[in-house]
Amino acid sequence: MDIINDFLGAVTKTVSGLWPAPEETPRPVDGKLRPCPGTPNCVCSEEGSGGDSIEPLTYRDDPAAAWQRLQQVVSAMGGKIERTEGDYLWSTFMVPVFGFVDDVEFRLDRKAGCIHMRSASRLGFSDLGVNRSRTDDIRRKFNV
């Protein structure tokens, strides 16, 4: 089984170098996460509407503890934390075998007691539900 995992890891690493970097570095716009572009390969809890809308993460403990727990969940799920700035976090996740890179962003909203999420594919039109599934997994693991 380790041989298969090692092989798939090598293929993913090789193929991932073929995909471009994001057109712009993910960042908040006017203090909020960017809205989805209207394609079915993005979900967002902030500025979302219709099919791209998801619920934010909610927490009952201290905001700093929730923020730390989120970072642990992202890392444990194989995400790479690219940048944290105050109440904003940008991470990337690589889709195995194909090497697609997805940008996953979070914004801690202390006033509302939640953490907004945005997960989007860099390429293509459809992601076959990968980004929605990822945010559902993050929510499940965050709430444990």
Short mmCIF file of the C-alpha atoms (twelve columns), coordinates in Angstrom:
data_MODEL
# 
_entry.id   MODEL 
# 
loop_
_atom_site.group_PDB 
_atom_site.id 
_atom_site.type_symbol 
_atom_site.label_atom_id 
_atom_site.label_alt_id 
_atom_site.label_comp_id 
_atom_site.label_asym_id 
_atom_site.label_seq_id 
_atom_site.Cartn_x 
_atom_site.Cartn_y 
_atom_site.Cartn_z 
_atom_site.pdbx_PDB_model_num 
ATOM 1   C CA . MET A 1   0.000   0.000  0.000   1 
ATOM 2   C CA . ASP A 2   2.895   2.379  0.728   1 
ATOM 3   C CA . ILE A 3   4.250   1.770  -2.775  1 
ATOM 4   C CA . ILE A 4   0.935   2.886  -4.287  1 
ATOM 5   C CA . ASN A 5   0.762   5.955  -2.049  1 
ATOM 6   C CA . ASP A 6   4.364   6.848  -2.871  1 
ATOM 7   C CA . PHE A 7   3.670   6.441  -6.593  1 
ATOM 8   C CA . LEU A 8   0.518   8.564  -6.465  1 
ATOM 9   C CA . GLY A 9   2.366   11.190 -4.431  1 
ATOM 10  C CA . ALA A 10  5.159   11.350 -7.006  1 
ATOM 11  C CA . VAL A 11  2.690   11.626 -9.899  1 
ATOM 12  C CA . THR A 12  0.736   14.351 -8.096  1 
ATOM 13  C CA . LYS A 13  3.886   16.319 -7.327  1 
ATOM 14  C CA . THR A 14  5.074   16.088 -10.939 1 
ATOM 15  C CA . VAL A 15  1.720   16.993 -12.487 1 
ATOM 16  C CA . SER A 16  1.045   19.844 -10.044 1 
ATOM 17  C CA . GLY A 17  3.952   21.804 -11.518 1 
ATOM 18  C CA . LEU A 18  2.032   21.998 -14.792 1 
ATOM 19  C CA . TRP A 19  -0.832  24.056 -13.349 1 
ATOM 20  C CA . PRO A 20  -0.493  27.821 -13.169 1 
ATOM 21  C CA . ALA A 21  -0.340  29.947 -10.070 1 
ATOM 22  C CA . PRO A 22  -3.516  31.900 -9.287  1 
ATOM 23  C CA . GLU A 23  -4.120  34.951 -11.461 1 
ATOM 24  C CA . GLU A 24  -4.054  37.053 -8.334  1 
ATOM 25  C CA . THR A 25  -2.866  36.195 -4.865  1 
ATOM 26  C CA . PRO A 26  -5.887  35.264 -2.761  1 
ATOM 27  C CA . ARG A 27  -6.703  38.037 -0.311  1 
ATOM 28  C CA . PRO A 28  -9.700  39.704 1.306   1 
ATOM 29  C CA . VAL A 29  -11.459 42.441 -0.660  1 
ATOM 30  C CA . ASP A 30  -12.934 45.284 1.384   1 
ATOM 31  C CA . GLY A 31  -12.469 43.185 4.526   1 
ATOM 32  C CA . LYS A 32  -14.400 40.171 3.197   1 
ATOM 33  C CA . LEU A 33  -13.660 37.002 1.277   1 
ATOM 34  C CA . ARG A 34  -13.956 37.372 -2.490  1 
ATOM 35  C CA . PRO A 35  -17.247 36.248 -4.001  1 
ATOM 36  C CA . CYS A 36  -17.289 33.161 -6.216  1 
ATOM 37  C CA . PRO A 37  -17.027 33.836 -9.948  1 
ATOM 38  C CA . GLY A 38  -20.313 32.097 -10.747 1 
ATOM 39  C CA . THR A 39  -18.781 28.761 -11.777 1 
ATOM 40  C CA . PRO A 40  -19.631 25.497 -9.996  1 
ATOM 41  C CA . ASN A 41  -16.056 25.022 -8.741  1 
ATOM 42  C CA . CYS A 42  -16.276 27.498 -5.867  1 
ATOM 43  C CA . VAL A 43  -18.187 27.780 -2.592  1 
ATOM 44  C CA . CYS A 44  -18.207 30.669 -0.132  1 
ATOM 45  C CA . SER A 45  -19.962 31.484 3.131   1 
ATOM 46  C CA . GLU A 46  -19.589 35.203 2.572   1 
ATOM 47  C CA . GLU A 47  -21.101 36.996 -0.406  1 
ATOM 48  C CA . GLY A 48  -22.369 33.651 -1.677  1 
ATOM 49  C CA . SER A 49  -25.753 33.094 -3.221  1 
ATOM 50  C CA . GLY A 50  -27.558 30.103 -4.650  1 
ATOM 51  C CA . GLY A 51  -25.480 27.012 -5.398  1 
ATOM 52  C CA . ASP A 52  -22.158 28.467 -4.282  1 
ATOM 53  C CA . SER A 53  -23.358 29.397 -0.796  1 
ATOM 54  C CA . ILE A 54  -22.252 27.489 2.319   1 
ATOM 55  C CA . GLU A 55  -22.582 28.148 6.034   1 
ATOM 56  C CA . PRO A 56  -19.623 29.595 7.964   1 
ATOM 57  C CA . LEU A 57  -17.957 27.697 10.789  1 
ATOM 58  C CA . THR A 58  -19.371 28.595 14.178  1 
ATOM 59  C CA . TYR A 59  -17.627 28.315 17.506  1 
ATOM 60  C CA . ARG A 60  -18.501 28.745 21.168  1 
ATOM 61  C CA . ASP A 61  -15.017 28.998 22.643  1 
ATOM 62  C CA . ASP A 62  -12.524 31.844 22.549  1 
ATOM 63  C CA . PRO A 63  -11.966 33.210 18.990  1 
ATOM 64  C CA . ALA A 64  -8.193  32.698 19.282  1 
ATOM 65  C CA . ALA A 65  -8.695  29.057 20.295  1 
ATOM 66  C CA . ALA A 66  -11.117 28.493 17.409  1 
ATOM 67  C CA . TRP A 67  -8.651  30.108 14.968  1 
ATOM 68  C CA . GLN A 68  -5.856  27.863 16.229  1 
ATOM 69  C CA . ARG A 69  -8.091  24.784 16.002  1 
ATOM 70  C CA . LEU A 70  -8.939  25.673 12.394  1 
ATOM 71  C CA . GLN A 71  -5.246  25.865 11.481  1 
ATOM 72  C CA . GLN A 72  -4.684  22.446 13.043  1 
ATOM 73  C CA . VAL A 73  -7.599  20.998 11.047  1 
ATOM 74  C CA . VAL A 74  -6.303  22.471 7.770   1 
ATOM 75  C CA . SER A 75  -2.825  21.049 8.369   1 
ATOM 76  C CA . ALA A 76  -4.140  17.644 9.464   1 
ATOM 77  C CA . MET A 77  -6.198  17.430 6.261   1 
ATOM 78  C CA . GLY A 78  -3.094  17.978 4.125   1 
ATOM 79  C CA . GLY A 79  -3.617  21.664 3.482   1 
ATOM 80  C CA . LYS A 80  -0.636  23.970 3.231   1 
ATOM 81  C CA . ILE A 81  -1.021  27.264 5.063   1 
ATOM 82  C CA . GLU A 82  0.348   29.820 2.634   1 
ATOM 83  C CA . ARG A 83  -0.277  32.985 4.630   1 
ATOM 84  C CA . THR A 84  -1.973  34.256 7.763   1 
ATOM 85  C CA . GLU A 85  -2.538  37.945 8.350   1 
ATOM 86  C CA . GLY A 86  -4.513  38.858 11.428  1 
ATOM 87  C CA . ASP A 87  -7.960  37.313 11.005  1 
ATOM 88  C CA . TYR A 88  -7.315  36.036 7.458   1 
ATOM 89  C CA . LEU A 89  -5.840  32.685 6.412   1 
ATOM 90  C CA . TRP A 90  -5.017  31.444 2.895   1 
ATOM 91  C CA . SER A 91  -4.291  27.758 2.404   1 
ATOM 92  C CA . THR A 92  -3.909  25.454 -0.579  1 
ATOM 93  C CA . PHE A 93  -5.001  21.867 -1.068  1 
ATOM 94  C CA . MET A 94  -3.766  19.612 -3.852  1 
ATOM 95  C CA . VAL A 95  -6.189  17.182 -5.488  1 
ATOM 96  C CA . PRO A 96  -4.416  13.785 -5.568  1 
ATOM 97  C CA . VAL A 97  -3.232  12.264 -8.865  1 
ATOM 98  C CA . PHE A 98  -4.287  15.203 -11.065 1 
ATOM 99  C CA . GLY A 99  -2.323  17.751 -9.061  1 
ATOM 100 C CA . PHE A 100 -4.970  20.469 -9.256  1 
ATOM 101 C CA . VAL A 101 -4.436  23.153 -6.625  1 
ATOM 102 C CA . ASP A 102 -7.430  24.640 -4.831  1 
ATOM 103 C CA . ASP A 103 -7.293  27.857 -2.814  1 
ATOM 104 C CA . VAL A 104 -9.085  27.689 0.530   1 
ATOM 105 C CA . GLU A 105 -9.484  30.928 2.466   1 
ATOM 106 C CA . PHE A 106 -10.856 31.743 5.896   1 
ATOM 107 C CA . ARG A 107 -11.827 34.964 7.676   1 
ATOM 108 C CA . LEU A 108 -12.408 35.121 11.412  1 
ATOM 109 C CA . ASP A 109 -15.460 37.294 12.104  1 
ATOM 110 C CA . ARG A 110 -15.161 37.957 15.835  1 
ATOM 111 C CA . LYS A 111 -18.273 40.134 15.943  1 
ATOM 112 C CA . ALA A 112 -20.498 37.434 14.415  1 
ATOM 113 C CA . GLY A 113 -18.744 34.571 16.236  1 
ATOM 114 C CA . CYS A 114 -17.969 32.645 13.069  1 
ATOM 115 C CA . ILE A 115 -15.245 31.829 10.568  1 
ATOM 116 C CA . HIS A 116 -16.140 32.430 6.932   1 
ATOM 117 C CA . MET A 117 -14.810 29.990 4.318   1 
ATOM 118 C CA . ARG A 118 -14.127 30.137 0.582   1 
ATOM 119 C CA . SER A 119 -12.865 27.122 -1.360  1 
ATOM 120 C CA . ALA A 120 -12.215 27.424 -5.093  1 
ATOM 121 C CA . SER A 121 -10.477 25.556 -7.896  1 
ATOM 122 C CA . ARG A 122 -7.896  27.517 -9.842  1 
ATOM 123 C CA . LEU A 123 -8.743  25.836 -13.131 1 
ATOM 124 C CA . GLY A 124 -11.738 24.480 -14.967 1 
ATOM 125 C CA . PHE A 125 -15.440 24.933 -14.700 1 
ATOM 126 C CA . SER A 126 -16.704 22.081 -12.547 1 
ATOM 127 C CA . ASP A 127 -14.955 20.394 -9.646  1 
ATOM 128 C CA . LEU A 128 -17.492 17.562 -9.244  1 
ATOM 129 C CA . GLY A 129 -18.290 18.829 -5.745  1 
ATOM 130 C CA . VAL A 130 -14.737 18.644 -4.383  1 
ATOM 131 C CA . ASN A 131 -14.722 22.128 -2.819  1 
ATOM 132 C CA . ARG A 132 -18.121 21.706 -1.149  1 
ATOM 133 C CA . SER A 133 -17.077 18.293 0.151   1 
ATOM 134 C CA . ARG A 134 -13.811 19.739 1.492   1 
ATOM 135 C CA . THR A 135 -15.612 22.494 3.417   1 
ATOM 136 C CA . ASP A 136 -18.036 19.885 4.821   1 
ATOM 137 C CA . ASP A 137 -15.021 17.838 6.003   1 
ATOM 138 C CA . ILE A 138 -13.414 20.924 7.548   1 
ATOM 139 C CA . ARG A 139 -16.679 21.683 9.369   1 
ATOM 140 C CA . ARG A 140 -16.964 18.108 10.691  1 
ATOM 141 C CA . LYS A 141 -13.381 18.043 11.955  1 
ATOM 142 C CA . PHE A 142 -13.548 21.572 13.355  1 
ATOM 143 C CA . ASN A 143 -16.661 20.714 15.391  1 
ATOM 144 C CA . VAL A 144 -15.236 17.549 16.993  1 
# 
